[in-house]
Amino acid sequence: MRQKSFISLSIILIAFTIVCSEKQTNPKTPQTTNSISEELVAEVKSKYSHIKVADYGSLRQLYFVRDSGEEALESTIDLNYPQNLFLLYTQTMFASFFLNKEHSDTLLIGLGGGGMVHFLNHYFPHVKVDAVEIDPAIVEIAKKYFKLKVHPSTRIFTDDAANFILLPGKNYDVIYMDAFLKPTSDTDSTGVANKFKGQTFLQKLKSRLKQNGIVVFNINNHEKMQEDIQTIEHEFAQIYFFQKNRSGNLIVIGSTNTNRISQDKMKEIAGVLDKNYKVNFSFLDIAKYYLEKF
């Protein structure tokens, strides 16, 4: 999730250059930036959230509307190229590839518009994806408006992640934590459920990891951010931070592998990924967002 106020018009328009060049790594923004306006596609009030879907040209975006009227951007896809990731934080979450070469089995907690599912299904079809989403309305919206279709390597579960991880099932190489709701007394100010932030839940997550497994956390800036980071640090053998700038989302990766991976090694891995997988961003750029500490 990312606050709408942080989304610049240049990011909104990036899709138009992708239409012309799908494999372009650093697309430039067109000069006709004032010709794009928002087109409301759908608006739904579910048990959990007030959801808005809007188009900006070929870009389709999913927002959570808070009681104050503030809109928090949850997902973005280009309807012409849904496999491409446009939000920087979703790109950065795939720093996971630097820290665990095994991605055979992955778990996404929080579906949104399914952008990360599209990305994995297209560029890494060998990866088996389980996605857990608490809100059935979000699942339906992802299918109806965000081109999320049945895929042989993907299963979508409508369930509370706190319950899902207790059920019998396989273990995962990577778990991505990107679950947000409308902020209430049961969440922090960014909409992350309080029950997802304690040691008990983190220990349950770790119990669903394979050897050397990792958990990738998307953390928005908020007043108790340092407390959340300290809890994660306490539970994992190694911790890694990725952030382009202090105003953006912080990606925290907790690893059960006791061997620490250097930034030079990350860059080496990133170079191989850029060569082998022609995604719409640079893995090497993501490696440069590594922070030794936060």
Buried (B, 14 or more C-beta within 10 A) or exposed (E): BBBBEBBEEEBBBBBBBBBEEBEEBEBEBBEEEEEBEEEEBEEBEBEBBBBBBBBBBBBBBBBBBBEEEEBBBBBBBBBBBBBBBBBBBBBBBBBBBBBBEBBEBBBBBBBBBBBBBBBBBBBBEEBBBBBBBBBEBBBBBBBEBBBBEEBEBBEBBBBBBBEBBEEEEEEBBBBBBBBBBBBEEEBBEBBBBEEBBEEEBBEBBBEBBBEBBBBBBBBBBBEEBEEBBEBBEEBBEBBBBBBBEEEBBBBBBBBBBEEEBEBEEBBBBBBEBBEEEEBBBBBBBBBBBBBEEB
